Amino acid sequence: MNYQLYRASTLGTTLQATLDEMVNGNLLSNDLAHKVLLKYDKSISAALSKRVKNKMQFKAEQLLNFRFCDNVWTLLLKNVEFSEGPQVLKVDLVKIVACLG
């Protein structure tokens, strides 16, 4: 499965930068750095699926654009309302990227 969406988080980018430094300093092999990233991808996905129980709904006034390429959906939505129970957040423009694995 493809879990690489989590690599764009602060934790993921920091891990990637640290591993790159270690590889460049000959403290770690490329192969081991790759294995660490794969373990991170699977671990973060498993932790989120087990620990996050909140659900949020959203609705958009308009779908401006959608694209499916390399098992990745990209949606561009206009005037979006996110709701979680009684709380509502309104946003002018939202880009959603969903990776299918």
Buried (B, 14 or more C-beta within 10 A) or exposed (E): EEBBBBBEEEEBEEBBEEBEEBBEEEEBEEEEBEEBBEEBBEEBBEEEEEEEEEEEEBEBEEEEEEEEEEEBEEBBBBEBEBEEEEEEEEEEEBEEEEBEE
